[in-house]
Amino acid sequence: MSRIRSFMTAKVLVAALIVLVGAAVYVASLPKSDASGGLVCAYYSNSSYTTVVGARGNGCCGSVINWGIVTPYKKCQTMYCTDQICPN
């Protein structure tokens, strides 16, 4: 009985390994997103960084962000657009 149990356990482990490898191959073969983000900077009115008065940069799918005024007080961040589908 012990031999049968160990044989069945080995079969289950091999099946699980095959499923895991198949899933990894599938995920690796998915196309990369075209929705790459850019660098966006927000400009603030003073050194307290409380009031945004402008923004510059590139958004998802290459959209341009350009509004307000530019000041020396800015914070920049990279945008990650993982859930966007860009139109052609």
C-alpha positions in Angstrom: 0.0 0.0 0.0 2.9 2.3 0.8 4.3 1.8 -2.7 1.0 2.7 -4.4 0.7 5.9 -2.2 4.2 7.0 -3.1 3.6 6.3 -6.8 0.4 8.4 -6.7 2.2 11.2 -4.9 4.9 11.2 -7.5 2.3 11.4 -10.3 0.6 14.3 -8.6 3.9 16.1 -8.2 4.9 15.6 -11.9 1.4 16.8 -13.0 1.7 19.9 -10.8 5.2 20.6 -12.3 3.9 20.3 -15.8 1.0 22.7 -15.1 3.4 25.2 -13.4 5.9 25.1 -16.4 3.0 25.5 -18.8 1.7 28.5 -17.0 5.2 30.1 -16.9 5.6 29.6 -20.6 2.2 31.1 -21.3 2.9 34.2 -19.2 6.3 34.6 -20.7 4.8 34.5 -24.2 2.3 37.3 -23.6 3.0 40.4 -25.7 4.6 43.4 -23.9 2.3 46.4 -23.3 2.7 49.4 -25.7 1.5 51.6 -22.8 4.9 52.7 -21.6 4.7 55.7 -19.4 7.1 58.6 -19.1 8.4 61.0 -16.6 5.9 63.5 -15.3 6.8 66.5 -13.2 4.4 68.5 -11.0 5.3 72.1 -10.3 4.4 73.7 -7.0 3.8 77.4 -6.0 6.4 77.4 -3.2 8.7 75.3 -1.1 5.9 73.9 1.0 4.8 71.7 -2.0 1.1 72.0 -1.2 -0.4 73.8 -4.3 0.3 72.4 -7.8 0.5 75.1 -10.4 1.6 73.1 -13.4 2.7 69.8 -14.9 5.0 68.7 -17.7 5.8 65.3 -19.1 4.6 62.3 -21.1 1.7 60.2 -20.0 0.6 56.7 -21.0 0.8 55.9 -24.7 2.9 59.0 -25.4 0.3 61.6 -24.5 1.7 65.0 -23.7 1.0 66.6 -20.3 1.6 70.3 -20.5 -0.4 72.8 -18.4 0.1 75.6 -15.9 3.4 77.3 -15.1 6.9 76.1 -14.4 8.5 76.9 -11.1 11.7 75.8 -9.3 9.7 73.7 -6.9 9.0 70.4 -8.6 8.5 66.7 -7.9 8.9 64.2 -10.7 7.8 60.6 -11.0 7.8 57.8 -13.5 4.4 56.6 -14.7 3.8 52.9 -15.1 0.9 52.2 -17.4 0.3 48.5 -16.9 -3.5 48.5 -17.6 -3.6 50.6 -20.7 -4.1 49.6 -24.3 -2.8 52.2 -26.7 -4.7 52.9 -29.9 -2.8 52.7 -33.1 
